[in-house]
Amino acid sequence: MKIRSLLIGSVLTALIAFSVFAEVKSKSITFSKDVNVNGVTLKAGKYKIEFDSEKNEISFARDGKVVAKATAHAEAAPKATGTRVETTPGENGDLLIAITFNGKDQRIVLANGQSAGATK
């Protein structure tokens, strides 16, 4: 009986530990202008963003459908006092470089045009 309890406790601990490392963050964001993500133009408007730190992937969904994905990573940043969207001019408009959400001390940096692939 003790072995069974110990085994169940170990499995639950492992699941909790795994869930901490495989963190998927989800937020909503509204772009005031069009931005490009990995070759896909995201029209101005509201999107749901999911960042999977285990896969190093960020996805952008609109109306429940994923419209773009890119390789990304999180890095330390000063605590944001508002949501910050970083872009740079590109061949087909502004290229999304990074996003820092209000109150967070991490910025999500995109590797636009590198692997993860675009969804059209």
C-alpha positions in Angstrom: 0.0 0.0 0.0 2.8 2.4 0.9 4.6 1.6 -2.4 1.4 2.4 -4.4 1.0 5.7 -2.6 4.7 6.5 -3.1 4.4 5.7 -6.8 1.3 7.8 -7.3 3.0 10.7 -5.4 6.1 10.4 -7.6 4.0 10.4 -10.8 2.1 13.5 -9.7 5.3 15.3 -8.8 6.8 14.5 -12.2 3.7 15.7 -14.0 3.8 19.0 -12.0 7.5 19.5 -12.7 7.0 18.7 -16.4 4.1 21.2 -16.7 6.4 24.0 -15.2 9.1 23.3 -17.9 6.6 22.9 -20.8 5.0 26.3 -20.3 2.7 27.6 -22.9 1.7 31.2 -22.5 -1.4 32.6 -24.1 -2.3 36.3 -24.4 -4.4 38.5 -26.6 -2.9 41.5 -28.4 -4.3 44.1 -30.8 -2.0 45.3 -33.6 -2.8 48.9 -34.6 -1.2 48.3 -38.0 -0.2 45.4 -40.3 2.9 43.4 -39.3 4.7 40.6 -40.9 5.5 37.3 -39.1 7.6 34.7 -40.9 6.4 35.8 -44.4 2.7 36.2 -43.4 1.1 39.6 -43.1 -1.1 40.0 -40.0 -3.7 42.6 -40.7 -4.3 45.2 -38.0 -6.7 43.7 -35.4 -6.9 41.4 -32.4 -5.0 38.1 -32.2 -4.5 35.4 -29.7 -0.8 34.6 -29.2 0.5 31.4 -27.8 4.2 31.0 -26.9 5.4 27.5 -26.2 8.8 27.8 -24.4 9.5 24.1 -24.8 9.1 24.1 -28.6 10.5 27.7 -28.9 7.5 28.5 -31.1 5.0 31.4 -31.2 1.7 31.2 -33.0 -0.9 33.9 -33.9 -4.6 33.0 -34.2 -7.5 35.1 -35.4 -11.1 33.9 -35.1 -9.9 30.6 -33.7 -7.6 29.8 -36.6 -3.8 29.8 -36.5 -2.7 32.2 -39.2 1.1 32.4 -38.6 3.9 30.7 -36.6 7.5 31.5 -36.0 10.5 30.3 -34.0 10.9 32.4 -30.9 12.5 32.5 -27.5 12.1 34.4 -24.3 14.7 36.6 -22.8 14.9 38.7 -19.6 13.8 42.3 -19.9 13.0 45.2 -17.6 9.4 44.8 -16.2 7.1 46.4 -18.8 4.7 49.2 -17.9 2.6 48.5 -21.0 2.5 46.0 -23.8 5.4 46.7 -26.2 5.5 45.6 -29.8 8.9 45.9 -31.6 9.1 46.1 -35.4 11.6 46.9 -38.0 11.0 47.9 -41.6 11.1 45.0 -44.0 10.6 44.4 -47.8 6.9 43.8 -47.4 6.1 46.2 -44.5 6.9 46.1 -40.8 8.5 42.9 -39.5 7.6 41.9 -36.0 10.7 41.5 -33.9 9.6 41.1 -30.3 6.7 41.5 -27.9 6.8 42.3 -24.2 3.5 42.1 -22.3 2.4 44.6 -19.6 3.7 43.7 -16.2 6.1 41.0 -17.5 9.9 40.8 -17.2 10.4 38.7 -20.3 10.2 39.6 -24.0 9.4 37.1 -26.7 11.9 37.5 -29.5 10.9 36.1 -32.9 13.3 34.5 -35.4 11.3 35.7 -38.4 12.0 33.7 -41.6 13.8 30.9 -39.8 12.2 27.5 -39.6 8.8 27.0 -37.8 7.2 27.8 -41.1 4.3 30.1 -42.0 0.7 29.1 -42.1 -1.3 30.7 -44.9 
